[in-house]
């Protein structure tokens, strides 16, 4: 039904379903309502009129609605698919306007709070949740790279390396490996070099999960960096064999 609504009625759908996103964790009825709520909000963001007719505030306010419901979410798959739809909407509606300072600021504010949640679910037990998280990361990174926000997206993802838990570090390494593999050709050499040098230090980490993530990143480095560029990196890469 939602795809056939006029743009004027989309706000009504959001007002009706937004309260369901904050359903109780132990209430099965509310859990079902929560899942339906996420699906409805996702359908709203996928409406063809959303990207072309909504204002910047209309798009970013959706993240405020979703962010407030994060702590009580039990429908992780539905939520991650909703975040994926939001990032797709941000890409199509705000991406082309990121040259405007206020739009760029609004977009970065959204990413600052979305990226940590996406990273957290990159290693979720559910395959569907992991896939949605990976696609969300891809959308966020692609939009940022194409809008000359390379440094900002790398900084946001790299922040996970400072996490206190090994899971946070490993998830950040997964994301950085994917980021480097998919977008190395569009990244400035100095930024790419700085990122590689920082991550390769984790080859000396004693935690097995973090070390495996650093090893995966190293494989990407060897694949994407030209042979002449690898010469300077060899001393750090050879730490693998110590």
Backbone bond lengths (Angstrom), bond angles and torsions (degrees), N, CA, C in turn:
res aa  C-N    CA-C-N  psi(-1)  N-CA   C-N-CA  omega(-1)  CA-C   N-CA-C  phi
1 X - - - 1.461 - - 1.526 111.99 -
2 X 1.341 117.54 -43.19 1.463 121.24 -173.89 1.534 112.94 -58.53
3 X 1.339 119.84 -41.80 1.468 118.96 179.51 1.526 114.32 -59.16
4 X 1.336 116.76 -19.69 1.466 119.87 -177.10 1.533 112.31 -97.32
5 X 1.329 117.40 0.18 1.458 120.66 179.22 1.525 110.45 -77.35
6 X 1.317 115.51 155.86 1.462 120.18 173.65 1.517 108.71 -78.59
7 X 1.318 116.86 160.33 1.458 121.32 -176.98 1.525 111.60 -60.97
8 X 1.327 116.62 -29.42 1.467 120.12 -179.85 1.523 112.05 -65.44
9 X 1.334 117.66 -27.55 1.461 121.45 -177.15 1.533 113.81 -88.78
10 X 1.336 117.27 -7.59 1.461 120.03 -177.82 1.523 112.00 -66.88
11 X 1.310 116.45 -36.91 1.462 119.63 178.98 1.525 111.03 -64.06
12 X 1.331 116.79 -35.10 1.462 121.10 177.50 1.530 110.22 -63.77
13 X 1.327 117.09 -41.04 1.468 120.99 178.27 1.531 110.47 -60.58
14 X 1.318 116.15 -42.34 1.469 120.26 179.85 1.523 110.54 -63.91
15 X 1.321 117.12 -43.42 1.470 120.32 -179.75 1.523 111.55 -64.01
16 X 1.327 116.92 -33.86 1.465 120.67 -178.47 1.523 111.24 -74.28
17 X 1.335 117.08 -42.19 1.464 120.23 -172.22 1.524 114.40 -94.66
18 X 1.320 118.64 -18.84 1.467 120.75 -177.93 1.533 113.24 -57.22
19 X 1.337 120.26 -42.11 1.476 119.24 179.19 1.526 113.33 -61.20
20 X 1.324 117.44 -27.73 1.469 120.24 -178.97 1.520 112.10 -68.63
21 X 1.325 117.57 -20.39 1.456 120.63 -178.70 1.521 112.03 -68.10
22 X 1.309 117.30 -19.83 1.467 121.28 -177.58 1.524 111.34 -101.15
23 X 1.311 116.61 30.01 1.460 120.79 -178.80 1.509 112.39 -60.90
24 X 1.317 116.35 157.40 1.450 121.91 -179.72 1.517 111.99 -67.72
25 X 1.328 116.01 146.26 1.453 121.31 -175.76 1.531 112.00 -67.97
26 X 1.330 117.10 -36.38 1.469 119.97 -174.40 1.524 112.98 -99.12
27 X 1.287 118.29 -1.31 1.458 122.37 -178.16 1.522 108.73 -92.67
28 X 1.348 116.86 111.87 1.467 120.89 -176.33 1.519 112.08 -64.93
29 X 1.345 115.79 -37.07 1.467 119.28 179.13 1.517 110.55 -63.82
30 X 1.343 115.29 -44.67 1.460 119.45 179.37 1.522 111.22 -68.06
31 X 1.335 116.76 -30.87 1.467 120.03 177.99 1.529 110.59 -63.97
32 X 1.327 116.48 -41.27 1.470 120.61 177.17 1.520 110.82 -65.68
33 X 1.337 115.42 -40.51 1.460 120.31 178.61 1.532 110.25 -65.10
34 X 1.333 115.54 -36.89 1.459 119.90 179.10 1.525 110.83 -62.87
35 X 1.319 115.95 -44.55 1.466 120.11 178.90 1.533 110.61 -61.45
36 X 1.325 116.05 -42.83 1.470 120.32 178.32 1.521 110.67 -63.99
37 X 1.342 115.50 -37.05 1.459 120.20 178.94 1.518 111.95 -63.09
38 X 1.319 116.19 -44.99 1.468 119.76 179.08 1.521 110.91 -63.72
39 X 1.339 116.29 -39.57 1.464 119.14 179.52 1.524 111.39 -64.86
40 X 1.325 116.15 -38.05 1.463 120.17 179.46 1.532 111.11 -67.23
41 X 1.335 116.59 -44.54 1.466 120.08 179.18 1.525 110.06 -64.35
42 X 1.330 116.49 -37.45 1.469 120.43 177.35 1.524 110.41 -61.54
43 X 1.328 116.24 -43.84 1.469 120.54 179.56 1.524 111.28 -63.16
44 X 1.328 116.18 -35.59 1.469 120.15 177.62 1.528 110.33 -62.91
45 X 1.336 115.90 -45.26 1.467 119.69 -177.58 1.524 112.06 -69.84
46 X 1.326 116.07 -23.20 1.470 119.93 178.47 1.529 112.04 -88.73
47 X 1.319 117.51 -2.85 1.466 121.98 178.39 1.530 109.10 -62.21
48 X 1.299 117.19 135.12 1.472 121.34 -174.39 1.526 112.77 -61.48
49 X 1.338 117.47 -24.62 1.461 119.90 -178.51 1.525 112.87 -83.32
50 X 1.337 117.83 -16.99 1.461 120.73 -175.47 1.525 111.66 -62.07
51 X 1.324 117.06 -47.08 1.462 120.45 -176.53 1.521 112.69 -71.47
52 X 1.328 116.62 -32.40 1.462 119.72 -173.36 1.531 114.01 -91.29
53 X 1.334 117.54 -26.20 1.463 119.15 -172.53 1.526 115.07 -116.43
54 X 1.308 118.29 -15.72 1.463 119.77 -179.83 1.519 111.53 -77.50
55 X 1.327 114.93 148.21 1.463 121.20 174.77 1.528 109.33 -81.97
56 X 1.326 115.98 168.47 1.467 121.25 179.98 1.521 110.71 -56.99
57 X 1.331 116.10 -44.14 1.466 120.38 -178.46 1.519 112.04 -64.04
58 X 1.325 116.90 -33.18 1.468 120.47 178.90 1.521 111.11 -64.79
59 X 1.328 115.97 -39.59 1.458 120.64 -178.31 1.523 111.25 -72.54
60 X 1.343 116.40 -48.97 1.462 119.94 -176.54 1.527 112.27 -69.19
61 X 1.333 117.65 -26.76 1.465 119.88 178.85 1.530 110.98 -66.67
62 X 1.336 117.21 -25.05 1.466 120.29 176.53 1.521 110.94 -62.88
63 X 1.336 115.99 -37.58 1.461 118.93 177.89 1.523 111.03 -66.33
64 X 1.317 117.66 -36.12 1.464 120.56 176.48 1.523 110.35 -59.78
65 X 1.332 115.57 -41.30 1.467 120.51 178.04 1.521 111.15 -63.08
66 X 1.324 116.75 -44.74 1.463 121.17 -178.73 1.525 111.86 -71.28
67 X 1.312 116.32 -38.70 1.466 120.47 -178.05 1.525 111.27 -63.11
68 X 1.309 117.22 -39.65 1.465 121.46 -179.24 1.524 112.22 -66.41
69 X 1.344 116.80 -21.35 1.466 120.67 -176.97 1.525 112.84 -97.18
70 X 1.318 117.08 3.37 1.463 120.52 -172.63 1.531 112.88 -63.27
71 X 1.317 117.64 -40.86 1.464 121.37 -172.37 1.530 113.68 -69.77
72 X 1.318 117.01 -23.37 1.470 119.78 -176.95 1.531 112.54 -107.47
73 X 1.326 117.02 16.88 1.468 120.22 -175.40 1.526 111.85 -80.26
74 X 1.314 115.77 129.07 1.464 121.90 171.91 1.538 110.51 -113.91
75 X 1.311 116.64 -22.25 1.471 121.87 -179.55 1.529 109.21 -89.95
76 X 1.334 116.64 72.79 1.464 121.32 -173.09 1.529 112.69 -62.92
77 X 1.329 116.48 -42.64 1.463 118.95 -179.85 1.524 110.46 -61.18
78 X 1.323 116.55 -46.90 1.465 120.55 -179.90 1.526 111.00 -62.70
79 X 1.343 116.43 -38.40 1.468 119.78 -179.84 1.529 111.29 -67.73
80 X 1.335 117.31 -44.88 1.468 120.04 -179.35 1.522 111.32 -65.20
81 X 1.326 117.08 -36.34 1.465 119.60 175.77 1.529 110.32 -66.92
82 X 1.322 115.78 -32.54 1.465 120.57 176.91 1.535 110.04 -68.37
83 X 1.328 116.91 -42.71 1.465 120.48 175.99 1.526 110.96 -62.44
84 X 1.319 115.56 -38.06 1.467 120.15 177.66 1.529 110.37 -61.69
85 X 1.329 116.56 -42.98 1.464 120.76 178.17 1.526 110.99 -65.48
86 X 1.335 116.39 -37.28 1.468 120.37 178.57 1.526 110.60 -64.44
87 X 1.334 117.42 -45.64 1.464 120.70 -179.98 1.527 111.50 -65.11
88 X 1.323 116.15 -34.48 1.459 119.87 175.86 1.529 110.52 -65.96
89 X 1.335 115.69 -40.01 1.466 120.37 177.40 1.529 110.51 -66.36
90 X 1.331 116.97 -41.36 1.462 120.64 177.42 1.525 110.87 -61.52
91 X 1.338 115.74 -38.81 1.464 120.25 -179.74 1.534 111.06 -63.87
92 X 1.330 116.80 -43.97 1.464 119.96 -175.08 1.522 113.27 -81.74
93 X 1.336 117.13 -29.91 1.466 119.11 -175.53 1.525 113.33 -97.19
94 X 1.345 117.60 -42.87 1.461 120.09 -176.93 1.521 112.86 -97.30
95 X 1.343 116.43 -29.25 1.459 120.21 -177.04 1.521 114.54 -49.78
96 X 1.338 118.67 -52.22 1.467 119.81 -178.59 1.531 113.77 -65.57
97 X 1.346 117.07 -12.50 1.472 120.57 -176.44 1.526 112.34 -109.15
98 X 1.339 116.62 13.54 1.465 120.05 -176.53 1.522 113.11 -68.76
99 X 1.330 117.30 -8.00 1.460 119.25 174.73 1.523 110.50 -73.73
100 X 1.327 117.20 -19.15 1.464 121.02 176.39 1.533 108.58 -79.82
101 X 1.330 118.10 125.12 1.473 121.35 -174.83 1.524 114.22 -54.05
102 X 1.327 117.80 -42.78 1.470 119.48 -177.37 1.525 111.83 -69.38
103 X 1.343 116.71 -36.36 1.466 120.71 177.63 1.525 110.00 -68.11
104 X 1.310 116.77 -43.09 1.465 121.40 178.29 1.528 110.98 -59.43
105 X 1.328 115.93 -42.74 1.463 120.09 179.68 1.521 111.68 -64.91
106 X 1.321 116.44 -42.97 1.463 120.39 178.98 1.529 110.68 -63.04
107 X 1.320 116.20 -41.58 1.467 120.33 -179.12 1.526 110.78 -64.88
108 X 1.313 117.03 -44.18 1.457 120.90 -179.60 1.529 111.70 -66.38
109 X 1.315 116.75 -34.83 1.464 119.69 177.11 1.527 110.65 -64.12
110 X 1.321 116.12 -38.95 1.469 119.41 176.48 1.525 110.63 -64.67
111 X 1.333 116.55 -47.07 1.458 120.23 -178.49 1.526 112.27 -62.37
112 X 1.326 116.88 -35.57 1.462 121.14 -177.77 1.521 112.05 -57.98
113 X 1.317 117.16 -32.70 1.463 120.57 -179.47 1.529 112.99 -101.26
114 X 1.337 117.54 -21.33 1.467 120.26 178.88 1.528 111.52 -77.98
115 X 1.334 116.81 -44.57 1.465 121.35 -174.01 1.526 113.14 -57.14
116 X 1.343 120.40 -46.06 1.476 118.81 179.29 1.524 113.08 -58.26
117 X 1.340 117.51 -37.92 1.458 120.30 178.96 1.523 110.79 -68.23
118 X 1.331 116.78 -40.68 1.463 120.65 178.23 1.530 110.48 -62.84
119 X 1.331 116.74 -44.42 1.464 120.73 179.50 1.526 111.12 -60.99
120 X 1.319 115.83 -39.54 1.466 120.76 -177.58 1.526 111.69 -59.18
121 X 1.340 116.54 -31.19 1.469 120.26 -175.27 1.527 113.39 -99.20
122 X 1.328 118.40 5.46 1.460 120.25 178.96 1.521 112.19 -64.85
123 X 1.331 116.42 -23.26 1.464 120.63 179.63 1.523 111.41 -117.86
124 X 1.311 116.72 30.34 1.458 121.25 178.68 1.530 110.33 -65.56
125 X 1.323 115.74 154.38 1.464 120.42 179.74 1.519 112.30 -67.37
126 X 1.325 117.16 -28.74 1.460 121.34 -178.74 1.528 111.00 -82.45
127 X 1.316 116.54 128.31 1.460 120.87 178.40 1.521 111.44 -62.56
128 X 1.327 116.55 -40.11 1.470 120.85 -179.01 1.524 111.00 -64.27
129 X 1.330 116.85 -39.86 1.464 120.98 179.18 1.525 109.86 -67.83
130 X 1.328 116.89 -43.43 1.477 120.51 178.41 1.525 110.76 -60.67
131 X 1.325 116.79 -44.48 1.466 120.51 -179.00 1.532 110.99 -62.81
132 X 1.333 116.02 -42.04 1.465 119.82 179.24 1.526 110.85 -65.64
133 X 1.336 116.60 -38.02 1.461 120.62 178.63 1.527 110.74 -65.63
134 X 1.332 116.50 -42.23 1.465 120.33 179.38 1.524 111.83 -64.75
135 X 1.327 116.51 -40.81 1.463 119.93 178.89 1.527 110.19 -67.81
136 X 1.331 116.66 -36.47 1.466 120.59 177.28 1.522 110.47 -63.53
137 X 1.317 116.24 -43.54 1.465 120.53 177.36 1.526 110.69 -61.43
138 X 1.323 115.92 -42.71 1.468 120.35 179.32 1.535 110.82 -60.28
139 X 1.312 117.04 -44.52 1.463 121.02 179.99 1.523 111.33 -63.28
140 X 1.338 116.31 -45.74 1.459 120.60 -178.81 1.528 110.83 -63.73
141 X 1.332 116.24 -44.97 1.463 120.28 -178.39 1.522 111.82 -67.15
142 X 1.322 116.43 -42.13 1.465 120.27 -179.09 1.520 111.19 -61.81
143 X 1.329 116.50 -46.02 1.465 120.60 179.02 1.521 110.60 -61.66
144 X 1.335 116.63 -45.96 1.464 120.70 -177.73 1.529 111.37 -64.07
145 X 1.332 116.95 -44.92 1.460 120.62 -178.64 1.522 110.95 -63.46
146 X 1.326 116.74 -42.48 1.464 120.52 -177.99 1.519 113.07 -71.66
147 X 1.325 117.17 -20.41 1.465 121.12 -179.50 1.529 111.97 -104.17
148 X 1.321 115.69 24.29 1.464 121.85 176.46 1.530 112.47 58.59
149 X 1.334 114.98 41.45 1.465 121.06 176.74 1.532 108.88 -117.65
150 X 1.328 115.77 37.48 1.465 121.12 -176.20 1.528 111.47 -59.69
151 X 1.312 115.83 -51.52 1.464 120.15 -176.69 1.520 111.25 -61.03
152 X 1.336 116.05 -39.79 1.459 120.40 -177.69 1.528 112.18 -65.18
153 X 1.334 117.74 -44.70 1.465 119.91 -177.95 1.522 110.93 -70.34
154 X 1.326 117.37 -37.06 1.467 120.27 177.15 1.524 110.46 -64.66
155 X 1.323 116.74 -40.46 1.466 121.01 178.71 1.520 110.97 -64.10
156 X 1.331 117.01 -42.73 1.463 120.89 -179.80 1.524 111.53 -62.78
157 X 1.327 116.26 -45.10 1.459 119.65 -178.53 1.529 110.47 -71.40
158 X 1.320 116.85 -39.19 1.469 120.94 -178.56 1.521 112.29 -65.97
159 X 1.320 116.72 -22.10 1.460 119.43 179.96 1.524 111.58 -58.45
160 X 1.325 116.68 -26.10 1.456 120.47 178.60 1.517 112.92 -64.90
161 X 1.341 117.19 -22.10 1.461 120.62 179.52 1.526 111.51 -68.25
162 X 1.322 116.08 -20.17 1.461 120.54 178.72 1.523 112.07 -89.97
163 X 1.336 116.14 4.30 1.462 120.28 -179.39 1.521 111.78 -63.91
164 X 1.316 115.82 153.41 1.457 120.92 -178.56 1.521 112.28 -79.14
165 X 1.324 117.18 -22.94 1.461 120.29 -177.26 1.522 111.02 -99.93
166 X 1.317 115.69 152.20 1.459 120.13 178.44 1.521 110.96 -68.10
167 X 1.359 116.06 -30.00 1.463 119.66 178.52 1.532 110.80 -63.25
168 X 1.346 116.54 -40.40 1.467 120.70 179.80 1.528 110.38 -64.99
169 X 1.323 116.66 -42.51 1.467 120.32 179.60 1.526 110.96 -66.16
170 X 1.334 116.37 -44.00 1.459 120.40 -178.76 1.529 111.14 -64.19
171 X 1.338 116.78 -40.16 1.464 120.58 178.74 1.527 110.70 -65.28
172 X 1.339 116.68 -40.43 1.466 120.48 177.88 1.529 110.53 -63.80
173 X 1.320 116.97 -38.57 1.465 120.85 178.16 1.530 111.18 -65.58
174 X 1.327 116.58 -40.70 1.469 120.34 175.66 1.531 110.26 -58.57
175 X 1.329 115.34 -45.05 1.466 120.37 -177.71 1.531 111.22 -66.94
176 X 1.326 116.80 -41.38 1.467 120.04 179.86 1.523 111.24 -67.54
177 X 1.331 117.10 -35.74 1.470 120.40 176.41 1.524 110.22 -61.76
178 X 1.313 114.96 -44.93 1.469 120.20 179.99 1.527 110.46 -66.04
179 X 1.327 116.38 -41.73 1.462 121.73 -179.69 1.524 111.01 -62.21
180 X 1.325 116.39 -45.65 1.463 120.44 -179.39 1.525 110.86 -67.36
181 X 1.326 116.86 -41.25 1.468 120.18 -178.08 1.533 111.46 -64.93
182 X 1.330 116.65 -43.58 1.465 120.53 -174.02 1.519 113.15 -81.12
183 X 1.347 117.63 -28.35 1.468 119.20 -169.85 1.525 113.74 -127.60
184 X 1.325 118.21 16.42 1.470 119.27 -177.45 1.531 112.29 -59.35
185 X 1.326 116.47 -32.97 1.455 119.49 -178.19 1.515 113.36 -69.03
186 X 1.324 117.30 -22.58 1.462 120.82 -177.89 1.529 112.72 -101.49
187 X 1.332 116.70 -6.57 1.457 120.34 -179.04 1.522 110.75 -84.92
188 X 1.337 116.08 138.83 1.456 120.39 176.13 1.532 109.10 -61.17
189 X 1.343 115.77 143.18 1.466 119.55 -175.40 1.524 111.92 -60.27
190 X 1.321 118.50 -41.54 1.474 121.19 -178.69 1.524 111.06 -62.90
191 X 1.332 115.94 -41.19 1.465 120.33 178.58 1.532 109.76 -66.10
192 X 1.305 116.10 -44.52 1.469 120.62 -179.95 1.528 110.60 -63.24
193 X 1.320 116.83 -42.06 1.459 121.55 179.99 1.521 111.05 -64.01
194 X 1.330 116.13 -43.39 1.469 120.32 -179.69 1.528 110.97 -64.00
195 X 1.344 115.65 -42.24 1.465 120.66 178.66 1.530 110.94 -62.04
196 X 1.318 116.64 -47.40 1.465 120.99 -177.98 1.526 111.01 -61.88
197 X 1.322 116.82 -44.41 1.465 120.31 -178.44 1.523 112.25 -63.08
198 X 1.328 116.47 -36.28 1.466 120.13 179.60 1.530 110.58 -69.51
199 X 1.326 116.51 -47.16 1.465 120.20 -174.82 1.533 111.62 -69.62
200 X 1.308 117.66 -36.16 1.463 119.89 -179.26 1.533 112.20 -62.60
201 X 1.313 117.10 -21.97 1.467 119.77 176.39 1.526 111.41 -62.58
202 X 1.334 115.90 -25.04 1.466 120.03 -177.99 1.524 112.89 -76.54
203 X 1.330 117.00 -3.34 1.461 119.22 172.33 1.535 110.92 -66.37
204 X 1.321 115.81 -15.14 1.462 120.99 177.60 1.525 112.21 -95.82
205 X 1.328 116.66 1.31 1.466 119.91 179.93 1.531 109.80 -68.61
206 X 1.316 116.10 141.44 1.465 120.43 -175.70 1.524 113.58 -87.59
207 X 1.320 116.44 -10.30 1.465 119.22 178.77 1.527 109.34 -81.65
208 X 1.322 116.84 128.47 1.470 121.32 -175.11 1.519 112.20 -62.14
209 X 1.331 117.44 -40.00 1.462 120.82 -177.42 1.534 110.83 -66.44
210 X 1.318 115.97 -42.47 1.468 120.55 178.37 1.527 110.04 -68.07
211 X 1.319 116.75 -41.62 1.465 120.90 -179.61 1.531 111.17 -61.95
212 X 1.327 117.15 -41.42 1.470 119.86 178.77 1.532 110.68 -64.70
213 X 1.337 116.23 -37.19 1.456 119.11 176.41 1.519 111.81 -64.71
214 X 1.340 116.41 -40.52 1.463 120.74 177.38 1.529 110.98 -66.43
215 X 1.333 116.87 -35.90 1.467 121.25 177.35 1.528 110.67 -64.24
216 X 1.320 116.45 -42.50 1.467 121.08 177.14 1.521 110.28 -60.47
217 X 1.324 116.54 -42.50 1.464 121.16 178.71 1.526 110.33 -63.49
218 X 1.327 116.50 -40.14 1.460 120.99 -179.96 1.523 111.19 -62.14
219 X 1.321 117.01 -39.33 1.470 120.77 177.41 1.530 110.43 -60.48
220 X 1.333 115.93 -40.13 1.469 119.86 177.81 1.520 110.01 -65.06
221 X 1.330 116.97 -42.30 1.467 121.43 178.88 1.524 110.87 -57.29
222 X 1.317 116.23 -47.69 1.473 120.69 -179.14 1.524 110.52 -63.12
223 X 1.314 116.85 -32.23 1.467 121.15 -178.02 1.535 112.23 -76.34
224 X 1.346 117.98 -39.26 1.474 120.39 -170.83 1.522 114.19 -98.50
225 X 1.321 118.27 -22.55 1.464 120.18 -176.92 1.531 109.65 -85.87
226 X 1.335 118.89 132.34 1.467 121.43 177.44 1.534 111.51 -58.22
227 X 1.322 115.86 155.02 1.461 120.39 -175.60 1.521 112.57 -56.37
228 X 1.340 116.01 -41.04 1.461 118.69 -178.81 1.535 111.74 -66.18
229 X 1.341 115.81 -28.31 1.454 119.06 178.82 1.518 113.20 -77.74
230 X 1.337 116.33 -20.62 1.469 120.56 -178.83 1.527 112.87 -74.65
231 X 1.322 116.97 -21.45 1.467 120.30 -176.08 1.525 111.45 -57.80
232 X 1.328 116.36 -43.55 1.470 119.93 -179.37 1.525 112.24 -70.51
233 X 1.334 116.07 -21.94 1.466 119.91 -176.73 1.524 112.90 -92.00
234 X 1.314 117.57 -13.85 1.459 120.87 -174.81 1.532 114.63 -55.46
235 X 1.338 119.70 -42.57 1.471 118.54 179.59 1.532 113.04 -56.64
236 X 1.338 116.95 -38.80 1.457 120.09 179.99 1.538 110.82 -75.16
237 X 1.335 115.90 -38.11 1.472 119.10 -179.77 1.529 110.28 -66.43
238 X 1.320 116.75 -34.52 1.463 120.36 -178.48 1.524 112.81 -68.76
239 X 1.322 116.90 -8.70 1.476 120.03 175.26 1.531 110.08 -61.76
240 X 1.341 115.38 -19.83 1.468 120.02 178.17 1.519 111.85 -56.99
241 X 1.310 116.29 -31.11 1.465 120.05 -171.08 1.523 113.40 -101.09
242 X 1.325 115.85 9.10 1.464 118.69 178.51 1.508 111.29 -92.23
